[in-house]
Structure formats: C-alpha cells, structure tokens
C-alpha cells in the first residue's frame, strides 16, 4: 500500500470555499470505465448518464452544529467539537479540543447545562453530561456552529449560511460530524428528472465522523481497518436493494459513505433474510485496492484530499471496474479543466 501514489498538488484556485449556486450547477466529471470516455457537464444533467435500469442509494444523515464555544469553571473559554457520531450512551460522549482541560473539570453550555471531563486520550476527551442525549442535540442547535473541515475556514459563508449549505436537502437523522458531500449537489429539480426516468431512490443512514478527514495511519495499514462509523438501514430498504439487484438493476451509490455502508452490509449477508425492523451496526471497513465490490455498480463522489482513505476507496472502485486510468490521472485532468475540489467542490461519476 503506497500512500505516495495517492498524492497530488491542488492549486489554490481549485479549492472550493463555497458551493455552486444553485447546488446542481456544480460541474460534473463523468468517466466511463468501459469506453475510457471522459465527459464534462453540469450536475443538473446527471440523469442523462444514468441507465434507466438503475436505482440510487443516498445517505440521509443530518449534520449537527457540533462546534461550540463553552465556559470553563474558572471563567475561561474553550471550543469543543462534539463527536456526535460516537455517543456511547444516553449521557456519555466524546469531544475534541485544542485547549488544555483537566479530567474532573466541568464545562458549561449555560448555567443549567454542563458536562464533566471523565478521561482523556491525546486530544479526545470522554464526557459525562448532566442532561440527556436528545437535549445535547437541542443545545448544539442553539449554541453550535457547523463543524466544517479546516480547509473551509476561509469560506466567506456566514454561520446561518453554513447551517443551510453544509447540509443535504434530504438530511433527516441527527448524528453526523461532517456532511456526506457527494449529496450536497442534489436539488428537487434533479430528483424530479430522476423520477421521470423512473430511477428509484433509497436511503440509508451512516453518521459521518471526523475520521473521514483523518490521514491514513500506520495502525490503519497494519490492522486494515478504519475509524468506526455507525449506520442503520431499515428492513424494507434492505429487501428493496436485494430485489433490485436480483432483477439486474444497477446500484448507484451516492458518496463514499453509502459505498462503505452497503459493502459492510454485503459482508454480513443480511438482505431479504433480515428479521429485525432495521439493521443497526457500526463499521470499520477499510476499502483499498484490490477490492471486490459486492453491490455498487456506479459511484457518484466528490474530489477528495490527497493520500486519504476516500481516495483509496475510489481508486479501488476504478480498478474493480478495470479502468485504464488511475484516480490521480483523472484528478490531474479535472484540475487542468478548472474543476473545484473537496466538500463544496464539483462531482465525479464513475460508470
């Protein structure tokens, strides 16, 4: 596993600091692995490139405004980034901070609501709340700001704009610390076009963690595992995926989070045989080349950070599809043609 092969240089002009307006006017890089054809278009035309006998799976997780400036007992301020996808119980959770906090110290949202630091591992703190998990979400919505990636700190968007734009239009289930960015391009207009083509859309839930942006570590490579992320898929959706695949329909996965969810489920062999109302689990699946994809036929994704696990997943998909080009080569073409990269950037579709 050579990480250097996933490195590339991104000119500053190609870093997207705000999304396209409207969302679906972002550019679309279409790569056909069978013909080696590359097409440049706009996302609002994505329906033109999807086969009629396909169905789409999206992630309906909702990003919480999980970065909060809080008060220490001594009156000082501290910024906590709550890892909302890793809440282990009703009153226990985790957070990141770059400031010194002592175990046993209390940190306050306001006079009534506080948390206590119960342990620390590097810059991750285990917390105990004096309120419920549901009330934590209410407090985050009241006091928090969106946990945008570090490279978006220069974004011109104000707090209220980020709350809206760093969220998919179909976000439903609270729990993510980051957005499933491939889904940010979708609009009602795009969905209407897909409906006219009779392309069904299904939803799974995977709560995205900050591990999405973390660099690959020696431990990841040694263990062949990544950070844990929690997902849930209801029985009806599982059965629908299974039936559609048996009918020969092509599964279009929107984003690496959906790919990770589906391939994790496939490893458990749980579909039409599911007995529970929903499948709730967690995954540490690390997809890198070579990888034999069990479910995904077409992938919609964004342009990712160099040497990231997300790049390795997309490269694995290219190789699975017997692509004549590497992902870095495709990225180079995108950069030369002024595609915008990362969370608010443009989209790529691999067919």
Secondary structure, DSSP 8 states (H G I E B T S, - for coil): --GGGG-----GGGB-SS--SSGGGSEEEEEETTTTEEEEEEGGGGGGGS-TTEEEEEE-EEE---EEEEEETTS-EEEEEE-GGG--SSSEEEEE-SS---TT-EEESSSS-EEEEEEEETTEEEEEESS-HHHHHHHHHHH-B----GGGTT----HHHHHHHTS-TT--EEEESS--GGGGG--HHHHHHHHHTT-EEEEEEE---GGGGS---HHHHHHTEEEEEEEEEEHHHHHHHHHHHHTT-EEEEESHHHHHHHHHHHHHT-STT--SSEEEEEEEE---SS---SS-SEEEEE---TT-HHHHHHHHHHHHTT-SS-HHHHHHHHHHTT--BSTTS-EEEE-
